[in-house]
């Protein structure tokens, strides 16, 4: 259906607070990986917040779910690029259709993480409303308690509404329309955090998200590895699709992350 463009490179429960002798033991056991700040058993398994000292002396936070690394505060660049690259086509659309742009953009973000994608989205002045769907209540609490200084207090912005729930379920009842849908709920379509998330990347789900978009709207998906099959699925569902490569330097080495975009005509 669509056209694939080239590859671009863009340089509930209570908390368990680790303290006392137990914390000291954990710190000794996990010196290289960092200190376990909070650990929580949830209905989806164990969620851990870990902290270590960065190269600049500032704390680096890491979120781990069921032993699967989700993200670190050092991954800010690629998380922000998800918003910037996902919203970039909307600016071009606004130039063509000034009347539509006057109403402001409505954006749906799947996955809160540390709030970097939300923060970047809020930097785009036409944005009038953003809904953030996050399945894990702890992540929302941590974003306020620990990550506020990192994301500029994004959750306090009056344009933001946070929904704690499963993204796939939310999409079934979402009314739309959205100018952009930005997804970062896994390590990518081929590297799931929870198996039940697989449905989000299927052809029917992609078609449903396309139909939730305004004319000229964009779906953007973050991935930790290349997903050529997903790019093909986007191209066959949307009017255009592409892959952008976002480069980060981690511990002195280059790491590539991927942003997949599919756009609706108009």
C-alpha positions in Angstrom: 0.0 0.0 0.0 2.7 2.5 1.0 6.1 3.3 -0.1 9.3 2.5 1.9 11.8 5.3 1.9 15.5 4.9 2.6 17.3 4.3 5.9 18.2 7.5 7.7 20.8 8.1 10.4 20.0 10.6 13.1 23.5 11.6 14.6 -0.3 -1.3 42.0 1.0 -2.1 45.3 3.5 -0.9 47.8 7.1 -0.2 47.2 9.8 -2.4 48.6 12.4 0.0 49.7 15.9 -1.5 50.0 17.5 -0.5 53.2 19.6 -1.6 56.2 21.8 -4.7 56.1 19.9 -6.3 53.3 20.6 -3.2 51.1 24.3 -3.4 52.0 24.4 -7.0 51.0 22.7 -6.2 47.7 25.1 -3.3 47.1 28.1 -5.7 47.6 26.5 -8.3 45.3 25.7 -5.8 42.6 28.6 -3.3 42.7 29.1 -3.3 39.0 25.4 -3.2 38.1 24.5 -0.6 40.7 22.4 -0.3 43.8 18.8 -1.7 43.9 16.8 1.3 45.0 13.3 -0.2 44.8 12.0 -3.7 44.1 8.3 -4.6 43.6 6.4 -7.8 42.8 3.5 -6.9 40.5 0.9 -9.0 38.7 3.2 -8.8 35.7 6.2 -10.0 37.7 9.1 -8.2 39.4 10.0 -4.6 38.6 13.3 -3.2 39.8 14.7 0.4 39.9 18.5 0.4 39.9 20.9 3.3 40.4 24.6 3.6 39.6 27.0 6.4 39.3 27.6 7.7 35.7 30.9 8.7 34.2 30.1 12.3 35.0 29.3 11.5 38.7 25.5 11.9 38.2 23.2 9.1 39.1 22.1 6.8 36.2 18.7 5.0 36.7 17.8 1.7 35.2 14.4 0.0 35.0 14.3 -3.8 34.8 11.2 -5.9 34.4 11.3 -9.7 35.1 15.1 -9.6 34.5 14.6 -7.8 31.1 16.3 -4.4 30.8 13.8 -1.8 29.8 15.7 1.5 29.7 18.3 3.7 31.4 18.3 7.4 32.0 21.3 7.4 29.6 18.9 6.5 26.7 17.4 9.9 26.7 18.4 10.8 23.2 16.7 8.0 21.3 13.6 8.3 23.5 13.3 12.0 22.7 13.9 11.4 19.0 10.9 9.1 19.0 8.8 12.2 19.7 10.8 14.6 17.4 10.8 12.2 14.4 7.2 11.2 15.0 6.0 14.8 15.1 8.2 16.2 12.4 5.8 15.3 9.5 3.1 17.2 11.4 4.9 20.4 11.0 5.1 19.9 7.3 1.4 19.2 7.3 0.7 22.3 9.3 2.4 24.4 6.7 0.1 23.0 4.1 -3.0 23.2 6.2 -2.8 26.2 8.6 -6.5 25.9 9.5 -6.0 22.4 10.9 -2.9 23.4 12.9 -4.8 26.1 14.7 -6.7 23.4 16.7 -3.5 22.0 18.2 -2.2 18.4 18.0 -3.6 15.5 19.9 -0.9 12.8 20.6 -1.1 9.3 22.1 2.1 7.9 23.8 2.3 4.2 24.6 4.8 3.7 27.4 5.9 6.4 29.8 9.4 5.1 30.7 11.4 7.9 32.3 9.3 10.5 30.6 11.8 11.6 27.9 9.4 11.0 25.0 6.7 12.9 26.7 9.1 15.8 27.5 10.1 16.1 23.9 6.6 16.0 22.6 5.7 18.9 24.9 8.4 21.0 23.4 6.3 21.2 20.2 4.1 24.2 20.6 1.2 23.1 18.5 0.6 20.2 20.9 -2.7 20.7 22.7 -3.3 17.4 24.4 -1.3 14.2 25.0 -2.5 10.9 26.5 0.1 8.6 28.0 -0.8 5.0 28.5 1.4 3.1 30.9 0.6 -0.5 32.1 2.7 -0.4 35.2 1.6 2.0 38.0 5.1 1.9 39.6 6.6 3.5 36.5 4.2 6.4 36.8 5.0 6.8 40.5 8.8 6.6 39.8 8.5 9.1 37.0 7.2 11.6 39.6 9.4 10.6 42.6 12.7 10.1 40.8 12.6 11.1 37.2 11.0 14.5 37.4 14.4 16.4 37.3 15.4 14.3 34.3 12.2 14.9 32.3 11.6 18.5 33.3 8.5 17.7 35.4 6.7 16.6 32.3 3.8 14.9 34.1 2.9 18.2 35.8 2.1 19.8 32.4 -1.6 20.6 32.1 -1.8 19.1 28.6 -0.9 15.7 29.9 -3.4 12.9 30.9 -1.9 9.6 32.2 -3.9 6.4 31.8 -2.7 3.3 33.8 -3.7 0.3 31.7 -2.8 -2.0 28.9 -2.2 -0.2 25.6 -3.9 -2.9 23.4 -7.0 -2.7 25.5 -7.0 1.1 25.4 -6.6 1.2 21.7 -9.8 -0.9 21.3 -11.9 1.8 22.9 -9.8 4.9 22.0 -12.0 7.4 20.0 -9.3 9.3 18.3 -8.5 11.0 16.1 -4.8 11.4 16.9 -2.3 13.5 15.0 0.5 11.1 16.1 0.8 7.8 18.0 4.2 7.2 19.6 5.0 3.7 20.9 7.8 2.5 23.2 6.3 -0.4 25.2 8.9 -3.0 24.4 12.5 -3.2 23.2 10.9 -3.4 19.7 8.4 -5.4 17.7 10.7 -8.4 17.7 11.9 -8.1 21.3 8.9 -8.1 23.6 8.9 -7.3 27.3 5.5 -9.0 27.7 4.3 -11.6 25.2 0.8 -10.2 25.2 2.2 -7.0 23.6 2.7 -8.9 20.4 -0.9 -8.1 19.3 0.1 -4.4 19.1 2.4 -5.0 16.1 0.0 -7.2 14.1 -1.4 -6.1 10.7 -5.0 -5.6 12.2 -3.6 -3.5 15.0 -1.6 -1.4 12.7 -4.6 -0.9 10.4 -6.6 0.2 13.5 -4.0 2.7 14.6 -3.9 4.0 11.0 -7.6 4.6 11.2 -7.2 6.4 14.5 -4.9 9.0 12.9 -6.0 12.2 11.3 -5.1 12.7 7.6 -1.4 13.3 7.5 -1.0 11.7 11.0 2.0 9.4 11.9 2.6 6.2 13.9 6.2 6.0 15.3 7.6 3.0 17.1 10.9 2.8 19.0 13.1 -0.4 18.7 16.4 -1.6 20.1 17.1 -3.6 17.0 16.4 -3.5 13.3 13.0 -5.0 12.3 12.8 -5.3 8.5 9.6 -7.4 8.7 7.9 -4.7 10.7 8.9 -2.0 8.2 7.3 -4.1 5.5 4.1 -4.4 7.5 4.1 -0.6 7.9 4.6 -0.1 4.2 1.7 -2.4 3.4 -0.6 -0.7 5.9 0.2 3.0 5.7 0.6 5.4 2.8 4.3 5.7 3.5 6.8 4.1 5.9 10.5 4.5 6.8 13.2 3.6 9.2 15.3 6.1 11.0 18.5 5.1 12.9 19.3 7.1 16.0 22.9 6.8 17.2 23.9 7.0 20.8 27.3 6.5 22.5 27.1 4.0 25.4 30.3 3.3 27.4 32.4 4.6 24.6 30.8 2.6 21.9 28.3 3.3 19.2 24.8 1.9 19.7 22.1 2.1 17.0 18.4 2.4 17.9 15.6 2.5 15.4 12.5 4.6 14.9 9.9 3.1 12.5 7.3 5.5 11.1 4.1 4.9 9.1 2.1 7.8 7.8 -1.5 8.3 6.7 -2.0 10.3 3.5 -3.6 13.7 3.6 
